[in-house]
């Protein structure tokens, strides 16, 4: 597998304490900004496929809007069973753009 950085959004599109949904290669990814830092996790909820980026963000966690499953944004760990159910992705800012690193074939 090869890793590649993909430009997914303008920096201004992701405000602090919120998330945006982006597509990088074939991945749906939720990008969040918390206290100025960016994090990226799988944008499809492990429970029933809800849109994670549209969830409420509080105390470093996001709550899926469909059924209330909660994940720690930096780690993808589900808060009840403490398992890493959401894949995480490297994310960075370059020249006012957000880039996410994904594996491609």
C-alpha positions in Angstrom: 0.0 0.0 0.0 1.1 3.5 -0.8 0.3 6.5 1.4 -0.7 9.7 -0.2 -1.7 13.2 1.1 -4.9 14.4 -0.5 -6.2 18.0 -0.4 -9.7 17.9 1.0 -10.8 21.4 2.1 -9.9 25.0 2.8 -8.6 25.6 6.4 -11.5 28.1 6.9 -14.1 25.4 6.2 -13.3 23.6 9.5 -14.0 25.9 12.5 -12.9 25.2 16.0 -15.2 22.7 17.9 -16.8 21.5 14.7 -16.4 18.8 12.0 -16.7 18.6 8.3 -17.2 15.6 6.0 -14.7 15.2 3.2 -13.9 12.5 0.7 -10.3 11.4 0.2 -9.8 8.8 -2.6 -12.5 6.4 -1.6 -12.7 7.2 2.1 -15.4 9.3 3.7 -13.6 11.1 6.5 -14.8 13.4 9.3 -12.3 16.2 10.0 -12.5 18.1 13.3 -10.7 21.1 14.7 -10.3 21.0 18.5 -8.5 23.9 20.2 -6.8 24.6 17.0 -5.6 21.1 16.3 -6.9 19.0 13.4 -8.1 15.3 13.7 -9.5 13.0 11.1 -11.5 9.8 11.7 -13.7 7.5 9.6 -16.8 9.6 8.7 -19.1 6.6 8.7 -20.3 5.5 12.2 -19.4 2.0 13.1 -22.9 1.4 14.5 -25.2 1.9 11.6 -23.4 4.2 9.1 -24.4 7.6 10.4 -22.6 10.8 9.4 -20.1 11.3 12.1 -19.0 14.8 11.0 -22.6 16.1 11.6 -22.4 15.0 15.2 -22.3 17.2 18.3 -18.8 17.9 19.6 -18.2 18.2 23.3 -15.1 17.5 25.5 -13.1 16.0 22.7 -15.8 13.6 21.7 -18.3 13.5 18.8 -21.8 12.0 19.2 -23.2 10.4 16.0 -26.5 12.2 15.2 -28.3 9.0 14.3 -28.2 6.9 17.4 -25.9 8.7 19.9 -22.8 6.6 19.6 -19.8 8.6 21.0 -16.2 8.5 19.9 -13.1 10.2 21.2 -12.0 12.4 18.2 -8.2 12.0 18.6 -8.3 8.2 18.9 -11.6 6.9 17.3 -12.3 5.0 20.5 -16.0 4.4 21.3 -16.6 5.8 24.7 -18.7 2.9 26.1 -16.8 -0.2 25.1 -13.4 1.6 24.9 -12.5 0.0 21.6 -11.1 1.9 18.6 -14.0 1.5 16.3 -13.4 4.5 14.0 -10.2 4.5 11.9 -8.0 7.6 12.3 -6.1 9.3 9.6 -3.1 11.6 9.6 -4.2 15.2 8.9 -2.3 18.4 8.3 -2.6 22.0 7.2 -0.5 23.4 4.4 -0.9 26.8 2.8 -4.5 27.3 4.2 -5.6 23.9 3.0 -6.4 20.7 4.9 -4.8 17.5 3.7 -5.6 13.9 4.8 -3.2 11.0 4.3 -4.8 7.8 3.0 -3.6 4.5 1.7 -4.1 3.8 -2.0 -3.7 0.7 -4.1 
